[in-house]
Amino acid sequence: MTQQATLSHQKNRAFQPQKLSAPRDFIVPKIISENQDNAPLLLEIGAGKGKHALSFATQNPDKQLIAIERTRNKFEAFAKIATQQNLSNLNAIHADAIAWIVHAVAASSIAKIFILYPNPEQHNPNQQWLNMPFFEFLLSRLQVGGEVVLATNIEAYMDTAEQQACTVWCLPNKRYHVPIDSDVPTLR
């Protein structure tokens, strides 16, 4: 009989980053490797067509934002506008976020992580961000005092996320209800 290791995320499956290959054409962007002015580094997972990323980068020129989108058509729309706006503090990445983060982001290097309107995978809870063993690895990339911002318009998903944040991850959090047309997140 084998003794199973206790996982801090209280799940029976462990995330194994060493088994992930780097994304195709992977390079660590200058925004990470040459952050000479030590600007706060932020990460957006699932940037879609870039609405939040573009707005955030424009309004926060003193912060460096890495915005990752996996879907080709959404990324291409995002990248086109990002190129036109030429924001030096925004790096649009076309990749799977999990593999990219494993290979590019150092521990304790991110000030804030945005997960905005994720596909909640209602029929597969193991694919929801706060239910994934990867989430523990993602939290290890946060600086002390760092923040994860999750926004969704699906109340049941937010209920589950809030429960997971409290009971599994022991994260302090605040839940906000905002107007449906707002870009303001709902759980911090």
N, CA and C atoms as an extended XYZ file, in Angstrom:
564
Properties=species:S:1:pos:R:3:atomname:S:1:resname:S:1:resid:I:1 pbc="F F F"
N         0.848       -1.179        0.000 N   MET     1
C         0.000        0.000        0.000 CA  MET     1
C         0.890        1.237        0.000 C   MET     1
N         0.617        2.160       -0.920 N   THR     2
C         1.405        3.383       -1.048 CA  THR     2
C         0.739        4.507       -0.282 C   THR     2
N         1.550        5.255        0.449 N   GLN     3
C         1.005        6.399        1.171 CA  GLN     3
C         0.931        7.573        0.206 C   GLN     3
N        -0.235        8.187        0.119 N   GLN     4
C        -0.431        9.312       -0.797 CA  GLN     4
C         0.023       10.600       -0.120 C   GLN     4
N         0.745       11.440       -0.868 N   ALA     5
C         1.188       12.730       -0.334 CA  ALA     5
C        -0.016       13.624       -0.086 C   ALA     5
N         0.050       14.406        0.952 N   THR     6
C        -1.002       15.365        1.239 CA  THR     6
C        -0.787       16.593        0.357 C   THR     6
N        -1.792       16.965       -0.373 N   LEU     7
C        -1.709       18.113       -1.253 CA  LEU     7
C        -2.369       19.310       -0.580 C   LEU     7
N        -1.737       20.464       -0.697 N   SER     8
C        -2.281       21.630       -0.015 CA  SER     8
C        -3.626       22.055       -0.578 C   SER     8
N        -3.911       21.682       -1.804 N   HIS     9
C        -5.195       22.049       -2.388 CA  HIS     9
C        -6.274       21.002       -2.088 C   HIS     9
N        -5.957       20.051       -1.275 N   GLN    10
C        -6.906       19.068       -0.768 CA  GLN    10
C        -7.557       18.234       -1.871 C   GLN    10
N        -6.868       18.031       -2.954 N   LYS    11
C        -7.380       17.219       -4.059 CA  LYS    11
C        -6.492       15.986       -4.210 C   LYS    11
N        -6.999       14.982       -4.870 N   ASN    12
C        -6.244       13.748       -5.059 CA  ASN    12
C        -5.334       13.774       -6.271 C   ASN    12
N        -5.402       14.806       -7.072 N   ARG    13
C        -4.558       14.874       -8.256 CA  ARG    13
C        -3.593       16.040       -8.124 C   ARG    13
N        -2.368       15.793       -8.442 N   ALA    14
C        -1.336       16.820       -8.311 CA  ALA    14
C        -0.999       17.400       -9.679 C   ALA    14
N        -0.695       18.671       -9.706 N   PHE    15
C        -0.239       19.319      -10.929 CA  PHE    15
C         1.230       18.980      -11.122 C   PHE    15
N         1.594       18.582      -12.323 N   GLN    16
C         2.957       18.162      -12.603 CA  GLN    16
C         3.557       19.048      -13.706 C   GLN    16
N         4.055       20.215      -13.343 N   PRO    17
C         4.559       21.162      -14.346 CA  PRO    17
C         5.717       20.610      -15.167 C   PRO    17
N         6.508       19.728      -14.589 N   GLN    18
C         7.662       19.174      -15.299 CA  GLN    18
C         7.254       18.332      -16.504 C   GLN    18
N         6.009       17.955      -16.584 N   LYS    19
C         5.539       17.143      -17.707 CA  LYS    19
C         5.008       17.979      -18.870 C   LYS    19
N         4.946       19.284      -18.699 N   LEU    20
C         4.423       20.152      -19.753 CA  LEU    20
C         5.536       20.638      -20.675 C   LEU    20
N         5.316       20.500      -21.958 N   SER    21
C         6.255       21.033      -22.946 CA  SER    21
C         6.001       22.518      -23.120 C   SER    21
N         7.022       23.231      -23.492 N   ALA    22
C         6.871       24.655      -23.785 CA  ALA    22
C         5.981       24.811      -25.013 C   ALA    22
N         5.198       25.895      -25.068 N   PRO    23
C         4.371       26.133      -26.256 CA  PRO    23
C         5.227       26.274      -27.517 C   PRO    23
N         4.633       26.010      -28.652 N   ARG    24
C         5.319       26.148      -29.939 CA  ARG    24
C         5.828       27.576      -30.094 C   ARG    24
N         7.024       27.731      -30.637 N   ASP    25
C         7.658       29.040      -30.861 CA  ASP    25
C         7.796       29.851      -29.569 C   ASP    25
N         7.996       29.161      -28.464 N   PHE    26
C         8.054       29.814      -27.160 CA  PHE    26
C         9.320       30.648      -26.982 C   PHE    26
N         9.120       31.870      -26.540 N   ILE    27
C        10.210       32.729      -26.079 CA  ILE    27
C         9.698       33.501      -24.874 C   ILE    27
N        10.578       33.771      -23.940 N   VAL    28
C        10.196       34.587      -22.792 CA  VAL    28
C        10.211       36.037      -23.264 C   VAL    28
N         9.086       36.723      -23.174 N   PRO    29
C         9.036       38.092      -23.682 CA  PRO    29
C         9.895       39.050      -22.858 C   PRO    29
N        10.332       40.111      -23.522 N   LYS    30
C        11.155       41.118      -22.866 CA  LYS    30
C        10.455       41.713      -21.657 C   LYS    30
N         9.140       41.754      -21.702 N   ILE    31
C         8.368       42.314      -20.595 CA  ILE    31
C         8.693       41.584      -19.282 C   ILE    31
N         9.120       40.304      -19.396 N   ILE    32
C         9.514       39.525      -18.221 CA  ILE    32
C        11.026       39.552      -18.042 C   ILE    32
N        11.753       39.244      -19.095 N   SER    33
C        13.202       39.090      -18.975 CA  SER    33
C        13.953       40.403      -18.793 C   SER    33
N        13.383       41.507      -19.246 N   GLU    34
C        14.081       42.789      -19.166 CA  GLU    34
C        13.262       43.866      -18.475 C   GLU    34
N        12.519       43.508      -17.465 N   ASN    35
C        11.699       44.482      -16.739 CA  ASN    35
C        12.618       45.363      -15.898 C   ASN    35
N        13.392       46.214      -16.584 N   GLN    36
C        14.431       46.999      -15.935 CA  GLN    36
C        13.896       48.081      -15.010 C   GLN    36
N        12.714       48.594      -15.301 N   ASP    37
C        12.166       49.637      -14.434 CA  ASP    37
C        11.367       49.052      -13.274 C   ASP    37
N        11.374       47.711      -13.166 N   ASN    38
C        10.673       47.015      -12.090 CA  ASN    38
C         9.197       47.398      -11.989 C   ASN    38
N         8.571       47.643      -13.136 N   ALA    39
C         7.144       47.951      -13.155 CA  ALA    39
C         6.376       46.723      -12.689 C   ALA    39
N         5.278       46.919      -11.963 N   PRO    40
C         4.471       45.767      -11.552 CA  PRO    40
C         4.070       44.937      -12.772 C   PRO    40
N         4.192       43.637      -12.634 N   LEU    41
C         3.873       42.709      -13.711 CA  LEU    41
C         2.525       42.059      -13.413 C   LEU    41
N         1.606       42.169      -14.370 N   LEU    42
C         0.265       41.612      -14.225 CA  LEU    42
C         0.012       40.617      -15.337 C   LEU    42
N        -0.920       39.712      -15.107 N   LEU    43
C        -1.193       38.628      -16.034 CA  LEU    43
C        -2.696       38.510      -16.233 C   LEU    43
N        -3.108       38.416      -17.483 N   GLU    44
C        -4.513       38.145      -17.790 CA  GLU    44
C        -4.580       36.825      -18.532 C   GLU    44
N        -5.399       35.921      -18.030 N   ILE    45
C        -5.575       34.607      -18.644 CA  ILE    45
C        -6.916       34.600      -19.375 C   ILE    45
N        -6.871       34.255      -20.648 N   GLY    46
C        -8.101       34.232      -21.441 CA  GLY    46
C        -8.510       35.630      -21.851 C   GLY    46
N        -7.630       36.345      -22.521 N   ALA    47
C        -7.858       37.748      -22.862 CA  ALA    47
C        -8.924       37.957      -23.929 C   ALA    47
N        -9.319       36.907      -24.623 N   GLY    48
C       -10.337       37.049      -25.659 CA  GLY    48
C        -9.863       37.999      -26.746 C   GLY    48
N       -10.720       38.919      -27.126 N   LYS    49
C       -10.384       39.902      -28.163 CA  LYS    49
C        -9.668       41.117      -27.580 C   LYS    49
N        -9.341       41.067      -26.296 N   GLY    50
C        -8.483       42.072      -25.688 CA  GLY    50
C        -9.152       43.292      -25.107 C   GLY    50
N       -10.451       43.287      -24.960 N   LYS    51
C       -11.159       44.477      -24.463 CA  LYS    51
C       -10.577       44.967      -23.139 C   LYS    51
N       -10.493       44.091      -22.163 N   HIS    52
C        -9.959       44.495      -20.868 CA  HIS    52
C        -8.476       44.837      -20.958 C   HIS    52
N        -7.702       43.988      -21.611 N   ALA    53
C        -6.247       44.181      -21.682 CA  ALA    53
C        -5.890       45.526      -22.312 C   ALA    53
N        -6.528       45.857      -23.404 N   LEU    54
C        -6.246       47.116      -24.096 CA  LEU    54
C        -6.634       48.314      -23.235 C   LEU    54
N        -7.789       48.230      -22.627 N   SER    55
C        -8.249       49.313      -21.761 CA  SER    55
C        -7.329       49.464      -20.546 C   SER    55
N        -6.995       48.345      -19.926 N   PHE    56
C        -6.148       48.376      -18.734 CA  PHE    56
C        -4.764       48.936      -19.058 C   PHE    56
N        -4.156       48.464      -20.136 N   ALA    57
C        -2.815       48.930      -20.503 CA  ALA    57
C        -2.817       50.427      -20.813 C   ALA    57
N        -3.858       50.891      -21.460 N   THR    58
C        -3.969       52.325      -21.775 CA  THR    58
C        -4.082       53.152      -20.503 C   THR    58
N        -4.873       52.686      -19.557 N   GLN    59
C        -5.117       53.437      -18.324 CA  GLN    59
C        -4.015       53.269      -17.277 C   GLN    59
N        -3.123       52.294      -17.449 N   ASN    60
C        -2.083       51.999      -16.459 CA  ASN    60
C        -0.714       51.871      -17.123 C   ASN    60
N        -0.189       52.958      -17.674 N   PRO    61
C         1.095       52.872      -18.384 CA  PRO    61
C         2.275       52.507      -17.484 C   PRO    61
N         2.088       52.587      -16.172 N   ASP    62
C         3.148       52.259      -15.220 CA  ASP    62
C         3.175       50.778      -14.847 C   ASP    62
N         2.281       49.985      -15.428 N   LYS    63
C         2.211       48.555      -15.143 CA  LYS    63
C         2.417       47.782      -16.438 C   LYS    63
N         3.050       46.609      -16.341 N   GLN    64
C         3.276       45.727      -17.485 CA  GLN    64
C         2.227       44.616      -17.454 C   GLN    64
N         1.480       44.459      -18.539 N   LEU    65
C         0.433       43.439      -18.606 CA  LEU    65
C         0.754       42.411      -19.686 C   LEU    65
N         0.711       41.146      -19.283 N   ILE    66
C         0.811       40.030      -20.216 CA  ILE    66
C        -0.598       39.474      -20.337 C   ILE    66
N        -1.121       39.451      -21.560 N   ALA    67
C        -2.481       38.972      -21.803 CA  ALA    67
C        -2.419       37.759      -22.722 C   ALA    67
N        -2.878       36.623      -22.212 N   ILE    68
C        -2.774       35.351      -22.935 CA  ILE    68
C        -4.146       34.940      -23.476 C   ILE    68
N        -4.173       34.561      -24.735 N   GLU    69
C        -5.387       34.017      -25.351 CA  GLU    69
C        -5.012       32.797      -26.178 C   GLU    69
N        -5.733       31.708      -25.984 N   ARG    70
C        -5.454       30.451      -26.674 CA  ARG    70
C        -6.162       30.354      -28.028 C   ARG    70
N        -7.367       30.879      -28.132 N   THR    71
C        -8.168       30.741      -29.348 CA  THR    71
C        -7.621       31.630      -30.465 C   THR    71
N        -7.313       31.022      -31.599 N   ARG    72
C        -6.661       31.751      -32.693 CA  ARG    72
C        -7.461       32.960      -33.180 C   ARG    72
N        -8.749       32.790      -33.474 N   ASN    73
C        -9.499       33.915      -34.044 CA  ASN    73
C        -9.632       35.073      -33.049 C   ASN    73
N        -9.823       34.773      -31.790 N   LYS    74
C        -9.888       35.841      -30.787 CA  LYS    74
C        -8.529       36.521      -30.654 C   LYS    74
N        -7.467       35.705      -30.605 N   PHE    75
C        -6.134       36.286      -30.467 CA  PHE    75
C        -5.798       37.186      -31.652 C   PHE    75
N        -6.107       36.741      -32.859 N   GLU    76
C        -5.783       37.547      -34.034 CA  GLU    76
C        -6.492       38.895      -34.004 C   GLU    76
N        -7.757       38.911      -33.582 N   ALA    77
C        -8.484       40.183      -33.454 CA  ALA    77
C        -7.819       41.068      -32.397 C   ALA    77
N        -7.452       40.472      -31.284 N   PHE    78
C        -6.775       41.184      -30.192 CA  PHE    78
C        -5.423       41.725      -30.650 C   PHE    78
N        -4.620       40.879      -31.266 N   ALA    79
C        -3.274       41.264      -31.687 CA  ALA    79
C        -3.308       42.397      -32.712 C   ALA    79
N        -4.295       42.370      -33.604 N   LYS    80
C        -4.418       43.424      -34.619 CA  LYS    80
C        -4.622       44.789      -33.951 C   LYS    80
N        -5.528       44.847      -33.005 N   ILE    81
C        -5.789       46.126      -32.314 CA  ILE    81
C        -4.596       46.504      -31.440 C   ILE    81
N        -4.005       45.532      -30.769 N   ALA    82
C        -2.839       45.816      -29.911 CA  ALA    82
C        -1.694       46.389      -30.733 C   ALA    82
N        -1.477       45.843      -31.914 N   THR    83
C        -0.419       46.350      -32.799 CA  THR    83
C        -0.717       47.784      -33.225 C   THR    83
N        -1.963       48.055      -33.553 N   GLN    84
C        -2.363       49.410      -33.954 CA  GLN    84
C        -2.157       50.414      -32.816 C   GLN    84
N        -2.481       50.000      -31.593 N   GLN    85
C        -2.354       50.914      -30.450 CA  GLN    85
C        -0.918       51.032      -29.965 C   GLN    85
N        -0.076       50.054      -30.284 N   ASN    86
C         1.346       50.095      -29.957 CA  ASN    86
C         1.616       50.465      -28.488 C   ASN    86
N         1.006       49.721      -27.592 N   LEU    87
C         1.177       49.956      -26.154 CA  LEU    87
C         2.427       49.212      -25.675 C   LEU    87
N         3.412       49.935      -25.218 N   SER    88
C         4.680       49.307      -24.808 CA  SER    88
C         4.546       48.492      -23.529 C   SER    88
N         3.476       48.673      -22.784 N   ASN    89
C         3.284       47.948      -21.530 CA  ASN    89
C         2.330       46.759      -21.665 C   ASN    89
N         2.014       46.365      -22.905 N   LEU    90
C         1.118       45.241      -23.144 CA  LEU    90
C         1.815       44.225      -24.036 C   LEU    90
N         1.774       42.972      -23.618 N   ASN    91
C         2.326       41.890      -24.418 CA  ASN    91
C         1.225       40.866      -24.630 C   ASN    91
N         0.725       40.775      -25.863 N   ALA    92
C        -0.316       39.811      -26.217 CA  ALA    92
C         0.353       38.487      -26.589 C   ALA    92
N        -0.087       37.418      -25.952 N   ILE    93
C         0.517       36.099      -26.141 CA  ILE    93
C        -0.536       35.135      -26.670 C   ILE    93
N        -0.207       34.418      -27.761 N   HIS    94
C        -1.087       33.383      -28.283 CA  HIS    94
C        -0.529       32.036      -27.830 C   HIS    94
N        -1.150       31.465      -26.807 N   ALA    95
C        -0.669       30.196      -26.262 CA  ALA    95
C        -1.693       29.636      -25.287 C   ALA    95
N        -1.477       28.381      -24.940 N   ASP    96
C        -2.216       27.793      -23.826 CA  ASP    96
C        -1.643       28.395      -22.550 C   ASP    96
N        -2.473       28.983      -21.735 N   ALA    97
C        -1.998       29.708      -20.550 CA  ALA    97
C        -1.235       28.819      -19.578 C   ALA    97
N        -1.687       27.606      -19.377 N   ILE    98
C        -1.053       26.748      -18.378 CA  ILE    98
C         0.397       26.448      -18.771 C   ILE    98
N         0.607       25.957      -19.974 N   ALA    99
C         1.974       25.651      -20.406 CA  ALA    99
C         2.830       26.909      -20.464 C   ALA    99
N         2.269       27.999      -20.940 N   TRP   100
C         3.037       29.233      -21.069 CA  TRP   100
C         3.483       29.754      -19.696 C   TRP   100
N         2.576       29.753      -18.739 N   ILE   101
C         2.901       30.235      -17.391 CA  ILE   101
C         3.974       29.358      -16.754 C   ILE   101
N         3.856       28.052      -16.914 N   VAL   102
C         4.849       27.136      -16.351 CA  VAL   102
C         6.248       27.467      -16.857 C   VAL   102
N         6.370       27.791      -18.137 N   HIS   103
C         7.685       28.001      -18.734 CA  HIS   103
C         8.170       29.446      -18.715 C   HIS   103
N         7.288       30.404      -18.461 N   ALA   104
C         7.691       31.808      -18.577 CA  ALA   104
C         7.670       32.604      -17.280 C   ALA   104
N         6.852       32.209      -16.341 N   VAL   105
C         6.615       33.065      -15.177 CA  VAL   105
C         7.297       32.495      -13.932 C   VAL   105
N         8.150       33.290      -13.354 N   ALA   106
C         8.877       32.887      -12.149 CA  ALA   106
C         7.979       32.981      -10.910 C   ALA   106
N         8.331       32.218       -9.905 N   ALA   107
C         7.609       32.270       -8.633 CA  ALA   107
C         7.665       33.685       -8.063 C   ALA   107
N         6.585       34.085       -7.448 N   SER   108
C         6.474       35.369       -6.742 CA  SER   108
C         6.804       36.577       -7.623 C   SER   108
N         6.425       36.524       -8.895 N   SER   109
C         6.758       37.627       -9.800 CA  SER   109
C         5.566       38.441      -10.280 C   SER   109
N         4.364       37.966      -10.049 N   ILE   110
C         3.162       38.614      -10.575 CA  ILE   110
C         2.430       39.364       -9.455 C   ILE   110
N         2.073       40.609       -9.730 N   ALA   111
C         1.352       41.415       -8.742 CA  ALA   111
C        -0.151       41.143       -8.755 C   ALA   111
N        -0.688       40.843       -9.941 N   LYS   112
C        -2.132       40.615      -10.046 CA  LYS   112
C        -2.406       39.704      -11.234 C   LYS   112
N        -3.385       38.815      -11.056 N   ILE   113
C        -3.816       37.912      -12.112 CA  ILE   113
C        -5.297       38.164      -12.370 C   ILE   113
N        -5.623       38.389      -13.631 N   PHE   114
C        -7.009       38.572      -14.047 CA  PHE   114
C        -7.494       37.301      -14.741 C   PHE   114
N        -8.620       36.778      -14.284 N   ILE   115
C        -9.321       35.691      -14.972 CA  ILE   115
C       -10.740       36.216      -15.160 C   ILE   115
N       -10.968       36.799      -16.324 N   LEU   116
C       -12.209       37.527      -16.558 CA  LEU   116
C       -13.132       36.764      -17.504 C   LEU   116
N       -14.317       36.484      -17.031 N   TYR   117
C       -15.344       35.781      -17.783 CA  TYR   117
C       -14.836       34.483      -18.396 C   TYR   117
N       -14.315       33.621      -17.542 N   PRO   118
C       -13.809       32.334      -18.047 CA  PRO   118
C       -14.964       31.434      -18.449 C   PRO   118
N       -14.677       30.489      -19.321 N   ASN   119
C       -15.646       29.461      -19.645 CA  ASN   119
C       -15.724       28.561      -18.417 C   ASN   119
N       -16.826       28.577      -17.713 N   PRO   120
C       -16.871       27.859      -16.429 CA  PRO   120
C       -16.979       26.352      -16.529 C   PRO   120
N       -17.103       25.798      -17.739 N   GLU   121
C       -17.166       24.337      -17.866 CA  GLU   121
C       -18.164       23.763      -16.859 C   GLU   121
N       -19.403       24.204      -16.952 N   GLN   122
C       -20.413       23.823      -15.967 CA  GLN   122
C       -20.611       22.315      -15.844 C   GLN   122
N       -20.372       21.584      -16.922 N   HIS   123
C       -20.565       20.138      -16.876 CA  HIS   123
C       -19.283       19.389      -16.546 C   HIS   123
N       -18.181       20.120      -16.368 N   ASN   124
C       -16.912       19.509      -16.005 CA  ASN   124
C       -16.220       20.396      -14.964 C   ASN   124
N       -16.629       20.303      -13.716 N   PRO   125
C       -16.077       21.163      -12.673 CA  PRO   125
C       -14.563       21.066      -12.513 C   PRO   125
N       -13.964       19.939      -12.889 N   ASN   126
C       -12.511       19.811      -12.770 CA  ASN   126
C       -11.764       20.756      -13.701 C   ASN   126
N       -12.459       21.318      -14.684 N   GLN   127
C       -11.843       22.258      -15.611 CA  GLN   127
C       -12.065       23.714      -15.207 C   GLN   127
N       -12.707       23.945      -14.091 N   GLN   128
C       -12.885       25.314      -13.596 CA  GLN   128
C       -11.603       25.733      -12.878 C   GLN   128
N       -11.193       26.972      -13.083 N   TRP   129
C        -9.881       27.432      -12.614 CA  TRP   129
C        -9.606       27.118      -11.150 C   TRP   129
N       -10.521       27.421      -10.247 N   LEU   130
C       -10.251       27.217       -8.830 CA  LEU   130
C       -10.358       25.756       -8.407 C   LEU   130
N       -10.797       24.887       -9.301 N   ASN   131
C       -10.856       23.446       -9.019 CA  ASN   131
C        -9.655       22.698       -9.580 C   ASN   131
N        -8.843       23.362      -10.361 N   MET   132
C        -7.724       22.700      -11.030 CA  MET   132
C        -6.487       22.665      -10.137 C   MET   132
N        -5.763       21.558      -10.132 N   PRO   133
C        -4.501       21.529       -9.389 CA  PRO   133
C        -3.533       22.618       -9.858 C   PRO   133
N        -3.634       23.045      -11.121 N   PHE   134
C        -2.792       24.127      -11.637 CA  PHE   134
C        -2.960       25.409      -10.832 C   PHE   134
N        -4.126       25.603      -10.224 N   PHE   135
C        -4.378       26.850       -9.506 CA  PHE   135
C        -3.363       27.060       -8.380 C   PHE   135
N        -2.935       25.993       -7.739 N   GLU   136
C        -1.908       26.118       -6.694 CA  GLU   136
C        -0.603       26.646       -7.299 C   GLU   136
N        -0.225       26.124       -8.455 N   PHE   137
C         0.967       26.606       -9.148 CA  PHE   137
C         0.791       28.074       -9.514 C   PHE   137
N        -0.374       28.425      -10.023 N   LEU   138
C        -0.658       29.815      -10.391 CA  LEU   138
C        -0.511       30.739       -9.187 C   LEU   138
N        -1.028       30.314       -8.050 N   LEU   139
C        -0.894       31.133       -6.831 CA  LEU   139
C         0.574       31.303       -6.438 C   LEU   139
N         1.396       30.325       -6.733 N   SER   140
C         2.825       30.431       -6.402 CA  SER   140
C         3.533       31.479       -7.253 C   SER   140
N         2.931       31.899       -8.331 N   ARG   141
C         3.513       32.939       -9.185 CA  ARG   141
C         3.213       34.342       -8.642 C   ARG   141
N         2.259       34.448       -7.706 N   LEU   142
C         1.890       35.741       -7.127 CA  LEU   142
C         2.927       36.231       -6.126 C   LEU   142
N         3.129       37.525       -6.117 N   GLN   143
C         3.953       38.146       -5.089 CA  GLN   143
C         3.191       38.124       -3.767 C   GLN   143
N         3.891       38.294       -2.676 N   VAL   144
C         3.226       38.432       -1.384 CA  VAL   144
C         2.298       39.639       -1.488 C   VAL   144
N         1.063       39.466       -1.088 N   GLY   145
C         0.082       40.541       -1.195 CA  GLY   145
C        -0.539       40.652       -2.578 C   GLY   145
N        -0.176       39.724       -3.487 N   GLY   146
C        -0.730       39.744       -4.839 CA  GLY   146
C        -2.209       39.413       -4.820 C   GLY   146
N        -2.831       39.584       -5.956 N   GLU   147
C        -4.286       39.470       -6.021 CA  GLU   147
C        -4.711       38.703       -7.273 C   GLU   147
N        -5.745       37.886       -7.115 N   VAL   148
C        -6.390       37.235       -8.243 CA  VAL   148
C        -7.759       37.880       -8.383 C   VAL   148
N        -8.066       38.346       -9.582 N   VAL   149
C        -9.359       38.967       -9.852 CA  VAL   149
C       -10.121       38.049      -10.792 C   VAL   149
N       -11.259       37.564      -10.339 N   LEU   150
C       -12.110       36.683      -11.122 CA  LEU   150
C       -13.428       37.395      -11.360 C   LEU   150
N       -13.867       37.425      -12.608 N   ALA   151
C       -15.161       38.026      -12.927 CA  ALA   151
C       -15.955       37.052      -13.781 C   ALA   151
N       -17.238       36.963      -13.496 N   THR   152
C       -18.127       36.120      -14.281 CA  THR   152
C       -19.537       36.678      -14.200 C   THR   152
N       -20.321       36.374      -15.204 N   ASN   153
C       -21.734       36.749      -15.173 CA  ASN   153
C       -22.610       35.536      -14.874 C   ASN   153
N       -22.001       34.447      -14.456 N   ILE   154
C       -22.735       33.239      -14.098 CA  ILE   154
C       -22.691       33.083      -12.579 C   ILE   154
N       -23.801       33.335      -11.951 N   GLU   155
C       -23.883       33.364      -10.488 CA  GLU   155
C       -23.430       32.048       -9.850 C   GLU   155
N       -23.839       30.916      -10.416 N   ALA   156
C       -23.460       29.619       -9.839 CA  ALA   156
C       -21.947       29.413       -9.903 C   ALA   156
N       -21.311       29.875      -10.968 N   TYR   157
C       -19.856       29.766      -11.087 CA  TYR   157
C       -19.179       30.609      -10.016 C   TYR   157
N       -19.697       31.797       -9.790 N   MET   158
C       -19.121       32.667       -8.757 CA  MET   158
C       -19.330       32.060       -7.375 C   MET   158
N       -20.490       31.447       -7.147 N   ASP   159
C       -20.735       30.789       -5.859 CA  ASP   159
C       -19.688       29.710       -5.603 C   ASP   159
N       -19.446       28.881       -6.620 N   THR   160
C       -18.455       27.802       -6.509 CA  THR   160
C       -17.053       28.382       -6.305 C   THR   160
N       -16.711       29.399       -7.077 N   ALA   161
C       -15.386       30.015       -6.960 CA  ALA   161
C       -15.178       30.614       -5.577 C   ALA   161
N       -16.192       31.272       -5.068 N   GLU   162
C       -16.081       31.862       -3.736 CA  GLU   162
C       -15.905       30.775       -2.672 C   GLU   162
N       -16.649       29.695       -2.795 N   GLN   163
C       -16.519       28.584       -1.848 CA  GLN   163
C       -15.112       27.983       -1.924 C   GLN   163
N       -14.605       27.756       -3.128 N   GLN   164
C       -13.268       27.204       -3.301 CA  GLN   164
C       -12.204       28.154       -2.738 C   GLN   164
N       -12.353       29.436       -3.003 N   ALA   165
C       -11.388       30.419       -2.504 CA  ALA   165
C       -11.300       30.344       -0.981 C   ALA   165
N       -12.440       30.194       -0.344 N   CYS   166
C       -12.463       30.157        1.130 CA  CYS   166
C       -12.027       28.809        1.696 C   CYS   166
N       -12.651       27.736        1.238 N   THR   167
C       -12.461       26.447        1.906 CA  THR   167
C       -11.246       25.659        1.425 C   THR   167
N       -10.915       25.749        0.147 N   VAL   168
C        -9.799       24.970       -0.385 CA  VAL   168
C        -8.502       25.764       -0.350 C   VAL   168
N        -8.558       26.996       -0.861 N   TRP   169
C        -7.334       27.787       -1.022 CA  TRP   169
C        -7.068       28.718        0.154 C   TRP   169
N        -8.032       28.868        1.047 N   CYS   170
C        -7.889       29.739        2.230 CA  CYS   170
C        -7.465       31.153        1.825 C   CYS   170
N        -8.106       31.669        0.793 N   LEU   171
C        -7.785       32.996        0.295 CA  LEU   171
C        -8.774       34.020        0.834 C   LEU   171
N        -8.265       35.133        1.298 N   PRO   172
C        -9.192       36.212        1.642 CA  PRO   172
C        -9.836       36.689        0.342 C   PRO   172
N       -11.109       36.992        0.369 N   ASN   173
C       -11.749       37.453       -0.853 CA  ASN   173
C       -12.916       38.366       -0.548 C   ASN   173
N       -13.256       39.141       -1.549 N   LYS   174
C       -14.411       40.031       -1.481 CA  LYS   174
C       -15.213       39.808       -2.747 C   LYS   174
N       -16.497       39.738       -2.573 N   ARG   175
C       -17.384       39.543       -3.715 CA  ARG   175
C       -18.126       40.848       -3.964 C   ARG   175
N       -18.114       41.266       -5.220 N   TYR   176
C       -18.777       42.494       -5.609 CA  TYR   176
C       -19.850       42.179       -6.637 C   TYR   176
N       -20.964       42.837       -6.509 N   HIS   177
C       -21.993       42.769       -7.542 CA  HIS   177
C       -21.934       44.098       -8.277 C   HIS   177
N       -21.807       44.015       -9.564 N   VAL   178
C       -21.661       45.217      -10.373 CA  VAL   178
C       -22.696       45.214      -11.491 C   VAL   178
N       -22.963       46.374      -12.069 N   PRO   179
C       -23.911       46.415      -13.194 CA  PRO   179
C       -23.455       45.503      -14.324 C   PRO   179
N       -24.382       44.938      -15.031 N   ILE   180
C       -24.086       43.963      -16.072 CA  ILE   180
C       -23.203       44.533      -17.185 C   ILE   180
N       -23.245       45.841      -17.412 N   ASP   181
C       -22.456       46.446      -18.488 CA  ASP   181
C       -21.105       46.972      -18.005 C   ASP   181
N       -20.753       46.685      -16.771 N   SER   182
C       -19.510       47.189      -16.195 CA  SER   182
C       -18.344       46.274      -16.519 C   SER   182
N       -17.130       46.867      -16.583 N   ASP   183
C       -15.917       46.080      -16.759 CA  ASP   183
C       -15.270       45.746      -15.419 C   ASP   183
N       -15.910       46.150      -14.318 N   VAL   184
C       -15.356       45.935      -12.990 CA  VAL   184
C       -15.535       44.478      -12.588 C   VAL   184
N       -14.502       43.838      -12.056 N   PRO   185
C       -14.597       42.440      -11.652 CA  PRO   185
C       -15.501       42.223      -10.436 C   PRO   185
N       -15.875       40.962      -10.230 N   THR   186
C       -16.833       40.661       -9.174 CA  THR   186
C       -16.280       39.916       -7.969 C   THR   186
N       -15.095       39.355       -8.031 N   LEU   187
C       -14.526       38.664       -6.876 CA  LEU   187
C       -13.042       38.958       -6.820 C   LEU   187
N       -12.580       39.387       -5.661 N   ARG   188
C       -11.149       39.669       -5.471 CA  ARG   188
C       -10.702       38.954       -4.240 C   ARG   188
